Amino acid sequence: MESMSFEELAKRAKEMLAKQEPVTLEQAREQAMRIKIQSSKGFKEQDVKGNLRIYYPDWAEEQIEKEFQRLIGLYKN
């Protein structure tokens, strides 16, 4: 296997990204939360709620709790 230069890798990465559908900020936030939850060894309520507060600083506590419950439903089943 031939190794690629950094420039070649960067060019390939740009080509691959150009083929992907664009994502919204909301979709990116949801993906980041999924990755954090899936990569953690435990599902710690305070960590997840803390992350929700970081990603959605304008949300009220009721919205944080509702989203937390939704996430529990997705990842605990």
C-alpha positions in Angstrom: 0.0 0.0 0.0 1.3 3.4 -1.0 1.3 6.2 1.6 -0.4 9.4 0.7 1.0 12.9 1.3 -0.9 15.3 3.6 -2.0 17.2 0.5 -3.4 14.1 -1.1 -5.3 13.2 2.0 -6.7 16.7 2.3 -7.8 16.7 -1.3 -9.6 13.3 -0.8 -11.3 14.5 2.3 -12.6 17.6 0.6 -13.9 15.5 -2.3 -15.7 13.2 0.2 -17.2 16.1 2.1 -18.4 17.7 -1.1 -20.5 14.6 -1.8 -22.2 14.6 1.6 -25.5 16.3 2.2 -25.2 19.5 4.3 -26.3 19.3 8.0 -28.0 21.9 10.2 -26.5 23.1 13.4 -29.3 21.2 15.2 -28.4 17.9 13.5 -24.7 18.5 14.4 -25.6 19.0 18.0 -27.8 15.9 18.1 -24.9 13.9 16.5 -22.5 15.2 19.1 -24.8 14.2 21.9 -25.3 10.7 20.5 -21.5 10.2 20.2 -20.9 11.5 23.7 -23.6 9.2 25.1 -22.5 6.1 23.1 -18.8 6.6 23.9 -19.2 7.0 27.6 -18.9 4.0 29.8 -21.9 4.9 31.8 -25.0 6.9 31.2 -24.6 9.6 33.9 -27.6 11.8 34.2 -25.7 14.9 35.4 -23.1 14.6 32.5 -25.8 14.3 29.9 -27.9 17.2 31.3 -24.7 19.2 31.6 -23.9 18.6 27.9 -27.5 19.5 27.0 -27.0 22.8 28.8 -23.8 23.5 26.9 -25.3 22.7 23.5 -28.7 24.4 24.2 -27.9 27.3 26.5 -31.2 29.0 25.9 -33.3 26.0 26.9 -35.3 26.1 30.2 -34.8 23.3 32.7 -38.1 21.7 31.6 -36.8 21.4 28.0 -33.5 19.9 29.3 -35.5 17.3 31.3 -37.8 16.5 28.4 -34.8 16.0 26.0 -33.0 13.9 28.7 -36.0 11.6 29.0 -36.2 11.3 25.2 -32.5 10.4 25.1 -32.9 7.8 27.8 -35.7 6.2 25.8 -33.4 6.1 22.7 -30.3 4.7 24.3 -31.6 2.5 27.1 -33.9 0.3 25.0 
